[in-house]
Amino acid sequence: MNKTILVFLNYQGSWSTDTKEEIFKKGKIIWAGYKPIQFGHDDGVEWDEVVVVDYSNEDLYNKILENLAKDTIIQTYQVLLIKPIRPEQIEQMNAIFKKGQDDSSVDFTPGAEIEDVYSGIDTEKWKKLFNGDYQDDIVVMNMNYFRNEPKYPDDYKGIRKKTTKEAYMAYQLSAMPAMGKSGVLMDIAGRVLEIIVSVRDIKYNSFAFPHYPSVPAFKSVFTATSRLDSLVHQHAALDMEHGDGYAVRPYKKF
């Protein structure tokens, strides 16, 4: 049975874009990015690359875990065992996004101020991303932990969804039109099965990597009032204490 891993890499000394090719030569790299900016928590590590690699059998999978621990060019690493959803499911998701690209009902103006999104958490990091020199395509790595039951604020007066699935769908109904309008496409998504090696105590059970055509496109969704109005449902579905996000520059070849 094949095994798929998500690997965070911090190198020591010099490295190149070919370094990961050598490290994972017995596997198949299906996605990769570089220079991730972390939001939410702090791993305490400045990661260089993030790679998703598929191994065709258990022996190759066990071997790469051994090699990562011994590889002298790697200073720090983190490994998650994941199960991506099928390619046809990604295609169906992207078909919905593509339909939304011409949705004239979506209006991004006026967008919220960055300081008002997520109550000012990581404001300076967001500003650095949105105002930085790099403005090309960006992948937002959403590392999530879904609750067993939705949890709304005690003072919330709106309609409370009964299940986590219903709560997250309520958020998606508001967020997906804006995402589709921005030109986003999903690169990869699925379940986190196990934390194999980590630099701190982390807890995820789901992941999704939407790929935006530019940093400004992502900003338009990030600050869209239609999305922000439904954040209460997202936060009810997801345990934000355990969730993390990374903005990553994707490699074109994957």
Helices and strands as residue ranges (DSSP letters): E 3-11, H 19-23, E 28-39, E 49-55, H 58-70, E 74-84, H 87-99, G 100-102, G 114-120, H 123-130, E 138-144, H 164-182, E 185-197, E 206-212, H 215-222, H 225-228, H 231-237, E 244-250
